[in-house]
């Protein structure tokens, strides 16, 4: 099972985005180093917010335009990274993929779902789409903090998801 490694400050930024967008869904990109894309643990090195371009009720849906995804891929490539996943929030709903999420997901990518409520409390969970079964499989979400010497300190699995 592939785990998702996320910087603690990146999770905090995603949660801030979820709170700011509430009661609408927030969304964005998860980027990892290009040469480590198929490693057993996917280490997210950069998080970018995206505009929720859904034309209807944004409280229950999000859409990222192909143009915004293409621009994020160019920026990631310039950093030696690639877009390897997406995050979005679920206002007043659990941090679980919805049927809509499953229908619109792509295999291989990591998905981070962040539940946020009216008080601003958040919880997060990571998933990856099983291409054959066409269902989301849970992934371990581990937080890490980079050290000054360039190494990483893992905090262990997060208790938020």
Helices and strands as residue ranges (DSSP letters): E 3-7, H 8-21, E 27-33, G 34-36, E 41-50, H 66-78, E 81-91, H 99-104, E 110-116, E 122-130, E 135-139, E 141-146, E 152-157
